[in-house]
Amino acid sequence: MSEVQEFENQPVAANKLEPARHFAAAYAGEHVAGTEFVIGALFVSLGVSTYDIFVGLLIGNLFAVLTWAWICAPIAVRTRLTLYSYLEKVAGPGIVKIYSVINGVLFVIIAGAMITVSASAVRIPFDIPPQVSWYPNSASFVLVAVCVGAVIGYVAINGFKKVAQFAAVCAPWMILMFFIGGVAALPILISSTTAVSGIHSFSDFITVGDTFIWQEKDNGLGVWHVAAFAWVCNLPMHGAMSDMTILRFARRSSYGYLSSLGMFIGHYMAWICAGIMGAAAALLLKTSITQLDAGEVAYQALGWAGIIAVVIAGWTTSNPTIYRAGLAFQSLNPKWCRVKVTAVVGVFTTIIACFPFVFSQMLDFLGIMGLAISPIGAILVAEHWLLPKFGMTQYWNQYRGGHINGPALGAWIGSLAFAFFLNQIAGVHLFFLLLPTWIAATVTYMVAAAFAGAKVAYPEQQAAERAAYDKRIREEEAFFSQDAAIVKAARAGTRRSSLVSLAKFVAISSLIACCGLAVWVYVAGTAALPEFKEWLMVPTVLYFISGTYWFTRKESLESEEAEALTTHAGQVRHRVQESRG
């Protein structure tokens, strides 16, 4: 396979920047994922109330979106660099190597967990027992995990665009499956709740939720714990700046707000619906929700469509996560081929997927993962915005040729030591350590950098940096002004394709049919659930046939049309220049 140009060590070129729809699909696809079944079920077993879930997730997810939009996206678009290239400018190649190994390992574990989630669904048709221990207890499960990992690794190898295109096809249907799964499972809970006969108001839903889903326990956990987790569970991506790797392809920093599609559809609606499905599945099977994996929960609510949903949900999260991990390890040596590195990462990720140890400690693992690398985000923010405001020189360590930025390393280690003290000595909960750790890292870095040489001016290097930035901005503006007309004409050509229009109609109609079936089973009650699960496969199959053709052919036609128009424009300019000569 030939190398896919991903601009690992240089700013992304203007003609490689991606439109908003790719980021919308990527965020919706990645965060409406297999982990939603796991985390949704964990919240049920955690012992927080329905109020805590609804209000806490609203607050926490809002903070997450704002962190993406106000911190990560502006720096990514301003620099057009991966996190690792930017961190090297700020902290030096020595720290990058340390950080890349830690970050890469964490992403490999998360991606492995997602493959395990997908495999947990595939195991059901083959009657493989649920994998609820930290180790596999079935050779057949291992084989399934290897096959799923091979598919996911192949998509990740092909780069961000392929990852986004894959998510674009899957995301609309997958989002719908979480919603209609929750709707279809509600009659099971309603029929078991003597206090209500149906959901006629939000208070009725609260009653059902408090009775069978989010049963509050006297364990000291409440709304702010839920809010804090919703914020920090994706901290590596936004607060620790890993999504610079993705958002450097964005045409505008406002694309950071598209993370709201992942947060409020995935980490709000999907977590709630997964909790409903998990509680209903536990009732049907007369067992504890902690003994059910994601595949079993989805199968009880959605049948075979649920199996497909879990498989795809795991894929759409693993794909960008393996992509990030590949870039992390590739940054250890810029001469390494990203494709080969990502392939090796995919192999190790698949091996980890055979050991489903992350399930039982998912909330704590995500909290620790975010906390471990969050000081790096604080240091980058301080370097990008605060140093210039306090009269210090951005990229001072690079200008002086430093291999390791001592203040950065000290701030990272010192802030984590401070977090350890707060957690172990002062008893501060893991989920509440982010802000004090971030503040400690920021203050430590600013003070130490001032004494280490950040106050020194480097006029020649600063002028060269500014000139390179201004040149890139001019190139982007020139490309955008030409590209807007080309894209508009290309889309007009695409709309003339009758087959694409027909595929679009069938795909949208299939999604509407899925919603109609959910309404039917809710009205008809639990007795209609078996028929609902059987018939749901019909619009599902139709959607993936028509939707795949619609998305892929649409992009192909637009690309062909845009390429032809660009070539024509170039020929016209060439003839004009010749005539003037």
N, C-alpha and C positions, 0 to 999 in steps of 0.2 A: 504493500500500500504506500502510495506517495505521501509525503509530508503535507499536512494541512496547515496553511499559514495562519497562525494565531497571534502573531506579534508578541511573543513571550518576553522579549527583551528590549522592545522599542515601542513608542506610541503607536496606537492603531491608526492606520491610514484612513483618510476621509471616505474613500469609496468602499471601505469595509464596515462602516458604521451601520447598525441595524435599526429598522423602524420600530415604533412603539409596540406594535402587535406582537413582535417576537418576545419582548420583555413581559408583556401582559400574559402571554401563554406560558413563558418560562416560570414566572412567579406563581401563577395559578396552578400549573402542573406540578411544580416542585413541592408546594406547601399544601396541596390537596393530595396527601400521600399516604403510604402505608403506615407511617408513624401516627397518623391521625387515629387509626383504629387502636393502636397501642396506648397512646396518651389519653384518648377519650375514655378508654376502659380504666386506665390508672386513676383518672380523676374520680371515677365512680367508686373505686376501692379506697381512695384517699380519705374520704369522709368529710367532704365540704358540702355546703348546702347549695340548692339550686340558685339562690340569690348570689352566693359567692361566685358561682360559675359564670352567670350571665354578666354581672357587673365587673368582676375581676378580669375576665377575658376582654371585655370592652376597653378597659383602661390600659391593660398591658399591651394589647395589640396596637392601640393607638400610639403608644410610646415607641413600639417597634417600627411602625411605618414612618414616624417622624425621624427616627434615628437613621433609617435608610435615606429619606428624602433630604434631610438637613445636614447630615454629616458624611455618609458614605458616597452618595451619588455626586455631590459637587466636587469632591476631591478626585473621584474616578474620572469624571468628564474633564476636569481641569488638567489632569496629568496624562490621561489615556494610557496609563500603565497598569500592569498587574500589581497586586499588593506586594509581591516579592521584589519586583524591579523598583517600586517606589520606596519600599523599606530599605533596600540597599543604598539608595540615594541618601536616606535619612540616617540610618543606623550603621551602615557599613556591611560588607559581605560576611563578616564573621557572625554577626547577629542573625543575618538572613538565614544562614545555614542552620543555626540552632532552631530558629522559629519555623523554618520550612519543615524540618523533621517532626517537630511537635504538631504543627498544624496538619501536615500530611497524614500522620498516624491517626489523629482524631477524626479526620474526614474519612479515612479508610474504614474505621470502626463504624461510623454512622452509615456509610454506604453498605457495609456488610450487613448491618441490621436491616436495611431496606431490602436487600436480597433475601434475607431470611423471612421477612414479611411476605414477599412475593411467593417464596417457596412454601410458606405455610398455607397458602391457598391451593397451590398446585397439588399438595399432598392429599387433599380431600378425595378427588376422583380415584386415587390409587390406594385409598384406605390406609394411608400411612398415619401412625399415631401422632397426636399433637406434640410439638417440641416445646415444652415449658421448662425444661431444665437448662443448665448452662452448656451442656454437652449434647451432641446428637445421639439418639438411641435407635436410629434406623439408617441402614446403608442406602435405602431408597430415597430418604430425605436428602442425604448428601448428594446423590446423583441429580436430584431435582435442583438443588441449590447451585450445583456446578453448571447445569444447562442454563438456568436463569442468569447466572453471573456472566456467562459467555455472551449472551444477547446484550445485556446492559453495557458490558465493557466495549463491545463493538460500536455501539452508538456513541459512547463517550469519546472514543478514539477519533471520531470524525469531526470533533470540534463543536464550538458553541452553536453555530447555525443549525447543525443537525440535531443537537439537543433541543433547541427551541422549536424546530419543526416537528419533532416527535411529540413534544408537549402540546403543541397547537392542535394536533388532531385529537389527542387523548383528553385534554383538560375539560372541554365542555361536558362530555359524557360523564367523566369521572366526578365532576362537581355535582352533577345531577344524581348520581348513584348514592352519594352520601345523604343528600336531601331526601330522596324518595325512600331510601332505606330507613331513615328515621321516621318518616310518615307511615310506612308500612308496618313498622314495629310497634308503633304507639297503641294500636288496638289490643295487643297482647298485654301491655301494662295497664291499660284502662280497664280491661275485663277483670284484672286481678285487684283493682283498687275499689273498695266498697264506698269510698267517700264521694266519688264522681261517677257519672254515667257516660261522660264524654267530655271533649275539650270544647267548651263553649266560651271560655274567657281565658286570659293569661293566668288568672288565679287558679283555674282548674289544672292548667299545665303545671303550675308550681306545686299543687297538691300531689299530682302524679309523680313529679320529679322528686319531691322530698320523701315520698313513700317508697318508691322502688328504684330510683336512679341515683340521685345525689343525696344519700342519707347522712346527715350531719353527725359527726362524732365529736366527743369532747377530747380533741387532741391538739388544741391550740392553733389549728390551721384555719385561715379565713380568707376573706376577699383579697387582702393585700398579698398573701402568699400566692394566690392564683394570678393576680396582676403581675407580680414580680416574675413568676415563672414564664408567663406569656411574653414578657419583654426579653428575658435573658435566654430563652431556649434557642433563639436564633442570633444571639449576641456575636458568635464567631463571624456570621455573615455581615451584620450591619455595624455593630459597635467596634468589633475587632477588624473591620474593613476587608474581610475576605471577598466580599462581593464587588470590590474594585475590579476583580478578575472578570466579572460579568458586565458590570455597568460601564466599563471603559469602552464598550461597543455602543453605548447609548448616544444618540444625537444630541440630547439635552438632559440636564441634570434633573428636570422635572419627572423623568421616567422613574425616579426613585419612588414616587407616589404610587406607581403601579404595584408596588409590594403590598398595597392594601388589598389587592385581589387575592393574594396568598394568605394574608393575615385574617381578613374578615370573612372570606369564604372558607379557607382551609382551617385556620387556627381559631375560628369562632364557630361558624356553622358546622364544619365537619367534626370538630371535637364534641360539640353538643350532640349531633346526630349519632356519632360513634358511641357515645355514652348511652344513648337510648337503645341502639341496636345491641350493645353489650349486655345491658340489663335485661332486655327481652330474651336474648339468647340464653342467658343464665337461667331465666325462669322456665323456658321451654325445655332445656336439658336438665333442669333440676340440679344445678351445680353452682359453684362459685365463679364469678367472672374472672378471678385470677387464674383459673384453670383452663381458660379459653384463649386460643391464639386469634390473630386477626382474621385468618381464613375462615375459622369456624363461626365467628361473629357475623361476618359478611354473608356466609352461606345460609345461615339461619334466616336472615332478613331478605336476601335477594336471590338466593339460589345460585345457579351457574353464573348469572350476571355478577353476583357478588364475588365469585372466584376470580373472574376476569378483572373486576374493579381492584381487588387487592393486588393482583399481579401487576397491573399497569400502574397502580399507585406506588408500588415499590420501585418500578422502573423509572418513573418520572422524577423521583427523588434521587435515586442512585446515579442516574446519568450525569446531572450537573455536579453531584458530590464527587464522583470519581474524576470528572473533568478538573475540578478544583484540586483534588489530591494529586493528579498528574502534573499540574502546573507547579504545585508546591515542591514536589521532588525534582522536577526538571530544573527548578531554579537553583538547585545545589550545584549544577554544572551546566551553564548555558549551551555548551557544545552537545549535550545529550539531546537526542531526538524526542520531542514531546510525544509522538505517536508510540514509540517503543516504551517510554517511561510509563505512559498511561496504560499500555497493555500489561506491563509488569504489575502496576498498581491494581489493575483489574483481577489479576491472578491472586494476589494476596487478599484482596477484598473478598473474593469468592471463598477462599479458605476460611476466613473469619466468619463468613455467612453460615458455614456449616456448624458453628458453635453459637447458638442463640442466647449468649449470656447477657446481652445488652438489654433484653426485654424487661427483666425483673428490676433493673436499676435505671430505667430510661430517664426519669426525671432528674435524679441525682447526677447521672452521667452528663446530660446536656448542661446542667448548671455548672458542674466542675469544668467541662470543656470551655464554656464561655468565659468563666472566671480566669482560667489559666492564660488565655491569650488576650483578654480585654485590655491589659495595660499597654499592649502594642498599639491598639486603636487610640488610646489616650495620648501616647507619644506622637503618633502621626498627626492627630488633630492639633496638638500643641505646636508641632513643627510647621504645619501648614498655615494656621491662622494666628496663633498667639505669639510666636517668636517675632514676626514682622511688626505686630502691634506694640510690642515692648522694645522696639528698636534693635532687635537682634537679627542675625542673618539666617535665612532659610537655607538648608543644605550646607551649613557650615562644615559639618564633618566630612562631606564629600569634597568640598573645596580644599580642605587642608590635607586630603589624602588619607584619612583615618580608616583603618581596617575594622575597628570596632568602636562604636560610639559609646564611650564609658558611661556618660550620664543616662543614656537610654537603657543600657544593661542594668545599671544600678536602680533605675526607676522601676524596671520590670521586676527584678528580684525583690526589691524592697517593698513594693506595693503588694506582692503576693505574700510576703512574710507578714505584712500588716493584716491582710485578709485572714491568714491562718490564725493570728492572734485574736482577731475579732470573733472568729468562728469557734475556736477551741477554748479560749480563755473567757471571752466576754459573752459567749453563747449566742452570737448573732446568727440567724438562720442563713443557710447557703444562698438562698434566693435573694437575700437582702445585702449581699456583699458587693454588688456591682458598683454602686455609687461611691462608697468610701474607697474602694480599690481604684477606681477611675480618678477620683480627686487626688488620692495619694500619689499615683503615677504622674499626673499632670504637674502637680506642685514640685515634686522631686525633680522631674526632668527640667522644668523651667529654671529652677534655682541652680541645679548642677551644670546645666548648659551655659548659663551666664558666666560661671567661673571657669568653664573648660574651654572657652574660645568662641562662643556664639556671638559675642559682642564685636568680634573682629569683622571688618568689612572686606569683601573680595570683589572689587568693582569690575574687573575684567570677566571673571566667571559669572557674576550676576548679570552683566550685560549680554553675554553669550546665551545664558539661560533664557533671558527675556526675548532676545532676538529669535531663538528657536521656537518659543511659544507663539510669538506674533506671526511668524511664518506659517505655523501649523493652523492657526486660527484663520488666516487669509485663505489658505487652501481649502479649509472646511467650508467657509462662507461661499467661495467660488463654486465648490462642488454642490452645495445645497441649492444654490440659486439655479444651477443647470439641472440638477437631479429632480427638483420638484416638477418641472414641466415634463421631463421624461417619464417619471413615475405616473403622472396623471394620464399621459397618452397611453402608457403601457396598460394601465388598469382599464381604460376605455376599450382597448383591444381585447382584454380578457373577458369583459362583460359580453362581448359578441359571441363567445363560445357557448353554444346551446347545451352541450354536454356538461360543461362546468355549472351552468345555471340549473340544469336538471339535478345534478348531484347535490348542489346546495339545497335545493328544495326538499329532496329526499332526506338529507341529513337533518335539517331543521325539523321536518315533519316527524322523523323518528324520535327526536328528543321530546317533542310535544307528546307523542304517543306514550313515552315512558312516564311523563308527568300524569297523563290521563289514567294509566294503570295504577299509579300510586293513590290517586284520589279515589279510584274505584275500590281498592282494597281497604282504604281507611273507612269508607262509608259502609262497605259490606261486612267488615269485621274480620276477626281471626280466621274464620272458616274459609275465607277466600284466599288466604295466604299461599297455599300450595299452587293454586291456579295462577296467581299473580307471578310467582317465581318462575313458573313454566313459560308463561306468555312473554315475560320481560325479555327473554332471549331474542325474540323476533325483531323488535325495533333496535336492539343492541347490535345484532349482526348487520342489519340494514344500515345503521349509522356508521359502523366502521368501514363497510364497503364504500358507501357513498361519500362519507366524510374524508377518508383517506384520498380518494380520487379528487374530491373538491379542493382540499388544501394543497396537495402536492401538484396537481395540474395547474391550479391557479398561480402558484408561485413560479412554476416552470414557464407558463405563458408570459407572466409579467417579466421574468428574467430575460426570456428570448426577445420580447418586444423592447425592453429597455436597452438590451445590447444592440439590437438593430438600429434603434433610434440614436444611440450614442455613436455608433459607427457612422451613420449618415451625417450626424452633426459634425463629426470630425472631418469627413470628406468635404463637406460644404466649406468649413473653415480653411481647409487646405487649398481648395480651388480659389477661394477669395484671396488668399495670400499669394498664390501664383499669379492671379490676374493683376494684383497690385504690383508684383515684382516686374 
